[in-house]
Amino acid sequence: MSTDLPTLTKRKLQAEVIGPIFAEMVAEIGEEKAAHILDRAIRKAAINEGRAFAARAPGGKPSMADFIKLFELWTTGGSLEIDVLQATDTAFDFNVTRCRYAETYRDMGLEKIGHLLSCNRDGSFCEGYDPKLKLDRKQTIMEGHTCCTFRYSLEK
């Protein structure tokens, strides 16, 4: 797993490949089935990515502090502008006030699947990283809201 490219750059490169494949899938099997397949594939990839990051945590035991440090990967270069509400051993709550991922997908004409390409990764990543890590998010910029509400909690 390569971490030398900023995540936004990786997502854009992935979208450049996935977009045309998704369009072909839609033409062949319809939008609903194509979206379902893409959703499943991206979620599985995110779970695997979470597992890989968890394996690199100190002692192979991920913590909320380690997860918060990882978050810098997704915000690099202003990819996300956030307002942190709390960051503790059991909670990491923040709002995203600007999402360049959403802007990028919109610029690429992929706003209809942007949530599948990025947003759906967030909770799935947690499954792989630490099954006790949960995400509660009520809204996203990708869906047209003014902010994304991220509420991560770590069960004891």
Sequence and secondary structure as in RCSB ss.txt:
>XXXX:A:sequence
MSTDLPTLTKRKLQAEVIGPIFAEMVAEIGEEKAAHILDRAIRKAAINEGRAFAARAPGGKPSMADFIKLFELWT
TGGSLEIDVLQATDTAFDFNVTRCRYAETYRDMGLEKIGHLLSCNRDGSFCEGYDPKLKLDRKQTIMEGHTCCTF
RYSLEK
>XXXX:A:secstr
   SS HHHHHHHHHHHHHHHHHHHHHHH HHHHHHHHHHHHHHHHHHHHHHHHHTSGGG   HHHHHHHHHHHH
GGGSEEEEEEEE SSEEEEEEEEEHHHHHHHHTT TTTHIIIIIHHHHHHHHHH TTEEEE    TTTT S EEE
EEEE  
